[in-house]
Amino acid sequence: MANLDNLYRWFDENRNEIIDGHEGEHVLLKDRAIISYFPDDNAALEYARNSKFIMGEFLIQECVSKDEECMYYYNEAVNFG
């Protein structure tokens, strides 16, 4: 998990350069490098699988500015009251 945190931090620090000209696309990142850009996250994931990348060692990120980025949090705890 630390690898993904570091990779996202690197993406965030270099976001403007990484997304420049690729807004709306998805970028595949591994080892602090841009592997390629894709039209959607499914295409990026398929490429990662075909390249035998190990889950947790790569990051697929939508190319959006910091202001447009949304974060989704998932929680399995459900409370009916």
Secondary structure, DSSP 8 states (H G I E B T S, - for coil): -HHHHHHHHHHHHTHHHHHTT-TTSEEEEETTEEEEEESSHHHHHHHHHHTT--TTSEEEEE---TTT-------------
